[in-house]
Amino acid sequence: MVGGGKGFGKTILFGEHFVVYGLEGIPCAFAQVTTAEVKKIPGEKGYDLVDNRPATPGYKEEKKGEYLALISRVLEYMQIPSRVQITLGGDLYAASGVGASASCAASIARAVNDEFKMGWDDEQINKAAFEGETAGSGTPSGIDNTAAVYGGFLLFKKNISGGANKIEIVKIKKPFEIVLGNSGKTALTKEVVGDVKKLKDAEPDRINAIFKEYEQVEEEAKLALKKYDLKKLGQLMDKNHKLLQGITVSCKELDELVAVTKAAGAYGAKLTGTGRGGMMIALTPGKELQDKVAKAIEAKGYAATKTTLG
């Protein structure tokens, strides 16, 4: 028998970068997952990796160091005594902005738990995935691994004092369609997070004002989601993207994708995840609008992924 596990891909509707500083965010898992198979093999402690995930060209090479650190830390945290072979797969297209590393960490933790019959629950799996994210990404908020483990819509608030993070499941009336646009660029999470911190230290008044405005946007978004007011939700996504531009985490490709999807009728659009590359998300309720926006993205030479949230 081989141990198996999966981790959800995710988008962040609201909160990337802001959640690192203890503000509330709204992540959501989507249907695509990373899968992992883990089996004991002869040899000294450590692992052999077979990575069969579909990915943005160059992504695996550029992120190799992050993933080596991530996997080693998950195995160390879970105190795995023997050598293992890890095989990654699934239908989550690995790219910056879809929680690919968190999905990987969650899937490996679940597969290790399965192979070694450890009996860990979701909370323990989530802690292992967070450890992996910390080794790979520096100072993650915990939002990505939480979405990867639990799925669905969540309200997430990092306890920056070191206690338990707030995790609250949000129920919505019915799933809705989105389109993800891939900039084709890969960004290193640790570098971008570090740059935001430097900016915040250098320009505290301007950046703190942006953070304050984000808090209001997120409060309104939470209500819009619970009321299923997708028009309002889209408008707030647009505002959130402008705030992310203000903390320098967008790029010309992401800004072009946002403009293209809005022109095609998307209710709202914003970058999602690390930024400076990776993915953006367009809110496109209904199959007809979803198809139209996806075609507009592809007409500009970018890759589009159609999926649903909720």
FENBEL-V954566 format. One line per field, one symbol per residue. psi: psi as a letter, one per 40 degrees, with the letter a starting at -180 (. if undefined). Layout:
psi->???
//
This chain:
psi->ihhiiihiiiihdheiddddeeiiigihiadiihihhhihiiiiiaihhhgeiiihheddddeddddddddddddddefheiiihhhiaaehhhiheefddddddddddddddddefdfiadddddddddddddddecgideddddddddiahihhhhgeeeaiihhhhhhidiiiiihhhheeihihddddddddddddddgdddddddddddddddddddddddefgdddddddddddddddddefeaiddddddddddddeeidiiiihadafabiihhhghidddddddddddddeeihihhaii.
//
